């Protein structure tokens, strides 16, 4: 199923890009071709959790695969609901995260690439540890789990740095390859170059009207930041994308913008009218999101494990809620935000649990926040009328405030 989706994307985009280069399509092609390679069996495949530093597995020759995130692609092709039902019958009830239920259903059906290693962490997603335990039991491979502290200080960074050094040996044994200083430095270098390109795009996105927003920006940048980070060729793609955005600004080829929106949480990938309603009908552009911002610093090639430890802990969803709030308030100021939309995915306690404090924090600076409760992978519970009514009322309130 996932393999067929990837093959379909590759066969459609390769001839198209030969005729006319397009950075957003290049991102999709890079994802699909990398996913296809993970099914071929020529390279070891490391199943990784969200916010796991990819540089170490990449330097060991692993292909990265995200079993928590791949369900989003299946949802985009209307293939997720059946796998969620499979997991509900065999493993989990409906109160567990549907990303996890869908992934366990996919394992049952044998549609994910064969794993060589598992690498997860205890934070951001608290269900990730149990999910990877189930994967390990299924395939007979012991998962490597990083225990990530909630508070950033020297002692905790030291603790996480030691863990990163300790996972090298088991990953080497499973892959049959040795981690070299040169290989890790090369992976770090690619990450640093990609980071610079993303920072450039983030600066361009501050322009009003926004030159890169909504579903196109979310899909392209989310894929780059989360699923393609550190892969060879990605810095060139991100530079090309930045060039396209800059050219759009110079030409003045920008859409009307009534309201500038910050999106917190993730977003649905199955077919909805959410983004069309917001942007086409109500003029509310999502100009920045929680999962597409750059929050890490450049990593020192001479001290890579330290830098990777900080990279994990600096993510806004990793750690105490006050760090997430500080990040969100700063972004709201930097991007001249009019309103905030928080999407609370069912079963995701770590994002949904902080909505009340987030709302109060934004109210203190005069910015309204609307929370949408919805499942991001399972379309069976989606209610178009209810969502439309909520965002219509929200944008009407934004309009009244502007007047």
Secondary structure, DSSP 8 states (H G I E B T S, - for coil): -HHHHHHHHHHHHHHHHHHS--HHHHHHHHHHHHHHHHHHSSS-EEEE-TT---HHHHHTT-EEE-TTTHHHHHHHTT-SHHHHHHHHHHT--TTS-HHHHHHHHHHHHT-S---SEEEEESSS-TTHHHHHHHHHHHHT---EEE---SS-SHHHHHHHHHHHHHHHHHHHHHHT----HHHHHHHHHHHHHHHHHHHHHHHHTTSSS-SS-HHHHHHHHHIIIIISTT-TTHHHHHHHHHHHHHHHHHHT-----SEEEEEES----SS-SHHIIIIIIT-EEEEEETTSS-------GGGHHHHHHHHHHTSTTSS-HHHHHHHHHHHHHHTT-SEEEEEEETT-HHHHTTHHHHHHHHHHTT-EEEEEEE-SS-GGG--HHHHHHHHHHHHHHHHHHH-
